[in-house]
Amino acid sequence: MSNLNERKHDVLERDVVVIGAGPAGLMAARTLKRQGHSVAVLEARNRVGGRTWNGKVQDENGIEHFIELGGQWISPDQTRLLDLVEELGLETFQRYREGASVYVAPDGTRHEYSGTTFPTSEQTISEMERLIGIMDELAGEMDPANPWAHPKAKELDTISFRSWLEEHSDDSEAIDNVSIYVASGMLTKPAHAFSTLQAVLMASSAGSFSNLVDEDFILDRRVVGGMQSVSQVLAEEIGDDLFLEEPVLELHWSDTDPSTADELNNIEADVRNGVGGNGEAGDVIAYGKNVAVKARYAVLAIPPNLYNRISFVPPMPRDQQIAHQHISMGLVIKVHAIYETPFWRENGLSGTGFGGGRLVQEVYDNTNYGKNFAESTKGQEDPYGTIVGFISDVFAEEMWHLPENERKERILDALADYLGHQAKTPIAFYLSDMAAEEWTRGAYATSYDLGGLSRWGQLQNQPTGPIYYACSDIAAEGYQHVDGAIRQGEMVALSIAGKG
Ligand SMILES: Cc1cc2nc3c(=O)[nH]c(=O)nc-3n(C[C@H](O)[C@H](O)[C@H](O)COP(=O)(O)OP(=O)(O)OC[C@H]3O[C@@H](n4cnc5c(N)ncnc54)[C@H](O)[C@@H]3O)c2cc1C
């Protein structure tokens, strides 16, 4: 018997309880409401938006600058999100991309270039093109909604992406460069820690591996006002049915199956072998801190690494209990450096830079536009220049273990490798990651360990009794992105609405 049951809760009755007010949960709630269903959304944090988060950093003069601590970019294939942004009355703007990009080679030499081909040796360029070609072919054979049905699913899922690249090439520079697009650049885990099937899924979800390689495609636009505004506007529509600071720690969701009781070993009845009627209405009660919601369905709109944070009553069936232990968050630090001006532009640079295997493996111009100014002049660009950079997986860990001054110096030195010595003197500097956030625990998103996607992936979008799952991390199109979260929320809501 749980302690939560004994606590006094305000008990609400709704058709559906949505757990989590990130883009997936809010889109699910909005769609359900529009379909005539009553909902309540319980959110653990004191804000909506989940992994999208509008933040600020103060400079030496006390001026506050807008930064996006989490998800921000939209690519042209992410059409559900683009349509929604327009429908919500929000605007987008393109990432600055005029001028030369910078490539820092493994030997530390700096090269300026244009286009998407790194200025490296002919041999490495042709190796990269060959590897990208093979990945394009594999991605073309995959339905991102069923990656486990790929003809080579098992084979690709039991070899790490690093080993697979090494099997296909002996050019280490080509391997480092190709792996950054998925490893440090997307799954934010070292390439030895996830399977080639996961890498192919990322490519297939974005349309092709070639799309991942093209930063002008994949990091095309941002929302004026920040990506969190998508959730904030959706939340306005949910109104009083949204409850903040209500972490769901316990979810009652099914009767038990008496045949599972084992008197001999003093094991009470549970649902270890699964439940009948998956996806059908049932009786659920979700317990937040002060609010409990009785409903016919629950939508679990949280990242899969947090499923185990909830105490399910009865415990989930063994399939789900096992599968949910094999999904984990990546880790990445997002570096925000603000300068008096976007000085790199005067030097003919776009602000874009890459260096496979380096501390900061990618940098971009992230200057604000529209209403996110320090000194606002609507319709024009922020006079201050912002650079965003990314530090992934083991490098991120290393940085967090350094004293603050040393960490800042190492990171600014790495920015200077791309943009020159002026990069060492920002007027404001901020590092964001969500690893220390209890209700996220990493960035950007979750993925399976080796062999997990082909073994358990097919469970991830199947309801368990009256519990549905919605999150970017289990999406087909827009996998691990806000677009995928929006698609998932809408899809699950329409499935529930279809049940009547
Ligand atoms: C640093 C960073 C950069 C990123 N960059 C991009 C980008 O440029 N473009 C892009 O498209 N995507 C990007 N992403 C990914 C994107 O932000 C996510 O894919 C998206 O936010 C997922 O939405 P979601 O609703 O599925 O989950 P989330 O956004 O994680 O929302 C889940 C919500 O559930 C809440 N919650 C968790 N547990 C409970 C509980 N037990 N009870 C109640 N509430 C709970 C959480 O507090 C959270 O609000 C980035 C992410 C990060 C962290």
The ligand as an SDF file (V2000), in Angstrom:
LIG
                    3D

 53 58  0  0  0  0  0  0  0  0999 V2000
   20.1820   21.0320  -25.0050 C   0  0  0  0  0  0  0  0  0  0  0  0
   19.1230   20.5130  -25.9520 C   0  0  0  0  0  0  0  0  0  0  0  0
   19.1400   20.9300  -27.2880 C   0  0  0  0  0  0  0  0  0  0  0  0
   18.1950   20.4390  -28.1840 C   0  0  0  0  0  0  0  0  0  0  0  0
   18.1880   20.9020  -29.4800 N   0  0  0  0  0  0  0  0  0  0  0  0
   17.1310   20.6170  -30.2770 C   0  0  0  0  0  0  0  0  0  0  0  0
   16.9400   21.3290  -31.5070 C   0  0  0  0  0  0  0  0  0  0  0  0
   17.7330   22.2180  -31.8650 O   0  0  0  0  0  0  0  0  0  0  0  0
   15.8440   21.0100  -32.2500 N   0  0  0  0  0  0  0  0  0  0  0  0
   14.9270   20.0820  -31.8400 C   0  0  0  0  0  0  0  0  0  0  0  0
   13.9270   19.8550  -32.5400 O   0  0  0  0  0  0  0  0  0  0  0  0
   15.0790   19.4120  -30.6760 N   0  0  0  0  0  0  0  0  0  0  0  0
   16.1350   19.6780  -29.8790 C   0  0  0  0  0  0  0  0  0  0  0  0
   16.2440   19.0730  -28.6510 N   0  0  0  0  0  0  0  0  0  0  0  0
   15.2920   17.9980  -28.2920 C   0  0  0  0  0  0  0  0  0  0  0  0
   13.9070   18.5380  -27.9260 C   0  0  0  0  0  0  0  0  0  0  0  0
   14.0160   19.5640  -26.9780 O   0  0  0  0  0  0  0  0  0  0  0  0
   13.0780   17.3800  -27.4100 C   0  0  0  0  0  0  0  0  0  0  0  0
   12.9970   16.4100  -28.4480 O   0  0  0  0  0  0  0  0  0  0  0  0
   11.6400   17.7700  -27.0340 C   0  0  0  0  0  0  0  0  0  0  0  0
   11.6160   18.7880  -26.0620 O   0  0  0  0  0  0  0  0  0  0  0  0
   10.9210   16.5440  -26.4910 C   0  0  0  0  0  0  0  0  0  0  0  0
    9.6010   16.8740  -26.1280 O   0  0  0  0  0  0  0  0  0  0  0  0
    8.7720   15.8610  -25.2150 P   0  0  0  0  0  0  0  0  0  0  0  0
    7.4980   16.5540  -24.8940 O   0  0  0  0  0  0  0  0  0  0  0  0
    8.7390   14.5540  -25.8820 O   0  0  0  0  0  0  0  0  0  0  0  0
    9.6660   15.6810  -23.8870 O   0  0  0  0  0  0  0  0  0  0  0  0
   10.1840   16.7980  -22.8660 P   0  0  0  0  0  0  0  0  0  0  0  0
   10.4580   18.0780  -23.5940 O   0  0  0  0  0  0  0  0  0  0  0  0
   11.2930   16.1850  -22.1260 O   0  0  0  0  0  0  0  0  0  0  0  0
    8.9470   17.0380  -21.8990 O   0  0  0  0  0  0  0  0  0  0  0  0
    8.6100   16.0850  -20.9090 C   0  0  0  0  0  0  0  0  0  0  0  0
    7.9660   16.7950  -19.7270 C   0  0  0  0  0  0  0  0  0  0  0  0
    7.5780   15.8110  -18.7670 O   0  0  0  0  0  0  0  0  0  0  0  0
    7.8500   16.3090  -17.4670 C   0  0  0  0  0  0  0  0  0  0  0  0
    7.9290   15.1460  -16.5650 N   0  0  0  0  0  0  0  0  0  0  0  0
    8.8850   14.1980  -16.5020 C   0  0  0  0  0  0  0  0  0  0  0  0
    8.5630   13.2670  -15.5740 N   0  0  0  0  0  0  0  0  0  0  0  0
    7.3780   13.6360  -15.0360 C   0  0  0  0  0  0  0  0  0  0  0  0
    6.5080   13.0810  -14.0440 C   0  0  0  0  0  0  0  0  0  0  0  0
    6.7890   11.9250  -13.4160 N   0  0  0  0  0  0  0  0  0  0  0  0
    5.3570   13.7340  -13.7540 N   0  0  0  0  0  0  0  0  0  0  0  0
    5.0280   14.8910  -14.3980 C   0  0  0  0  0  0  0  0  0  0  0  0
    5.8110   15.4590  -15.3390 N   0  0  0  0  0  0  0  0  0  0  0  0
    6.9650   14.8290  -15.6670 C   0  0  0  0  0  0  0  0  0  0  0  0
    9.1490   17.0660  -17.6450 C   0  0  0  0  0  0  0  0  0  0  0  0
    9.3410   17.9980  -16.6110 O   0  0  0  0  0  0  0  0  0  0  0  0
    8.9260   17.7330  -19.0020 C   0  0  0  0  0  0  0  0  0  0  0  0
    8.3070   19.0010  -18.8570 O   0  0  0  0  0  0  0  0  0  0  0  0
   17.2000   19.5190  -27.7410 C   0  0  0  0  0  0  0  0  0  0  0  0
   17.1870   19.1090  -26.4030 C   0  0  0  0  0  0  0  0  0  0  0  0
   18.1230   19.5910  -25.5160 C   0  0  0  0  0  0  0  0  0  0  0  0
   18.0790   19.1290  -24.0820 C   0  0  0  0  0  0  0  0  0  0  0  0
  1  2  1  0
  2  3  1  0
  2 52  2  0
  3  4  2  0
  4  5  1  0
  4 50  1  0
  5  6  2  0
  6  7  1  0
  6 13  1  0
  7  8  2  0
  7  9  1  0
  9 10  1  0
 10 11  2  0
 10 12  1  0
 12 13  2  0
 13 14  1  0
 14 15  1  0
 14 50  1  0
 15 16  1  0
 16 17  1  0
 16 18  1  0
 18 19  1  0
 18 20  1  0
 20 21  1  0
 20 22  1  0
 22 23  1  0
 23 24  1  0
 24 25  2  0
 24 26  1  0
 24 27  1  0
 27 28  1  0
 28 29  2  0
 28 30  1  0
 28 31  1  0
 31 32  1  0
 32 33  1  0
 33 34  1  0
 33 48  1  0
 34 35  1  0
 35 36  1  0
 35 46  1  0
 36 37  1  0
 36 45  1  0
 37 38  2  0
 38 39  1  0
 39 40  1  0
 39 45  2  0
 40 41  1  0
 40 42  2  0
 42 43  1  0
 43 44  2  0
 44 45  1  0
 46 47  1  0
 46 48  1  0
 48 49  1  0
 50 51  2  0
 51 52  1  0
 52 53  1  0
M  END
$$$$
